[in-house]
């Protein structure tokens, strides 16, 4: 079972796209962390990733990046390896 954590916000089309891509692989987001509801959470995300934008995705505690990086992994076939498919 993969642990998928995503930093997100309430109205984020890229977050929805990332979630749809993972669902198409048969996976659900284990934990959604909303950065628009708590400035401390946003600060923690920036500290961990160096990024200010959402989504920021972690799979099994491995930092993947945002939607573009997730899609790139999928296009190269490496997402299946990360998800152990």
C-alpha positions as a printed Julia matrix, in Angstrom:
85×3 Matrix{Float64}:
  0.0    0.0     0.0
  1.4    3.37   -1.01
  1.21   6.38    1.25
  0.47   9.39   -0.98
  0.53  12.81    0.62
 -0.41  15.92   -1.35
 -0.16  19.54   -0.34
 -3.1   21.23   -2.01
 -5.58  24.1    -1.92
 -9.34  24.25   -2.26
 -9.48  25.42   -5.89
 -6.49  23.99   -7.72
 -6.94  22.46  -11.19
 -3.43  20.98  -11.14
 -4.22  19.28   -7.83
 -7.38  17.8    -9.39
 -5.35  16.62  -12.38
 -2.78  14.97  -10.11
 -5.51  13.23   -8.14
 -7.18  12.03  -11.36
 -3.9   10.66  -12.69
 -3.26   8.75   -9.48
 -6.85   7.44   -9.44
 -6.39   6.2   -13.01
 -3.52   4.1   -11.63
 -5.81   2.76   -8.89
 -4.48   4.93   -6.06
 -6.12   7.38   -3.71
 -4.47  10.31   -1.98
 -3.84   9.13    1.59
 -3.5   12.6     3.05
 -4.46  15.99    1.64
 -2.92  18.95    3.4
 -4.56  22.27    2.61
 -2.05  25.12    2.54
 -4.71  27.79    2.04
 -6.25  27.16    5.44
 -3.16  27.62    7.62
 -0.14  29.85    6.88
  2.07  27.64    9.07
  1.29  24.65    6.85
  2.27  26.68    3.77
  5.53  27.68    5.47
  6.28  24.04    6.32
  5.62  22.97    2.71
  7.93  25.69    1.37
 10.62  24.67    3.85
 10.38  21.0     2.82
 10.11  21.48   -0.94
 11.46  24.92   -1.75
  8.24  25.49   -3.73
  5.31  27.85   -3.14
  2.86  26.25   -5.56
  0.51  23.3    -5.18
  0.27  20.43   -5.61
  3.4   19.15   -3.94
  3.31  15.37   -3.86
  5.08  12.79   -1.72
  4.8    9.05   -2.37
  6.02   6.84    0.46
  7.8    9.88    1.93
  9.71  10.41   -1.35
  9.28  13.92   -2.71
  7.92  13.74   -6.28
  7.25  17.42   -7.0
  4.22  19.03   -8.56
  1.8   17.9   -11.25
  4.3   18.46  -14.07
  6.81  16.15  -12.41
  4.11  13.56  -11.69
  2.97  13.63  -15.32
  6.57  13.38  -16.54
  7.07  10.28  -14.36
  3.92   8.79  -15.85
  4.94   9.58  -19.44
  8.32   7.87  -18.96
  6.8    4.86  -17.18
  8.68   5.66  -13.99
  5.5    6.44  -12.03
  4.6    2.75  -12.15
  7.98   1.96  -10.62
  7.49   4.54   -7.85
  4.03   3.1    -7.16
  5.38  -0.46   -7.4
  2.89  -1.44  -10.08
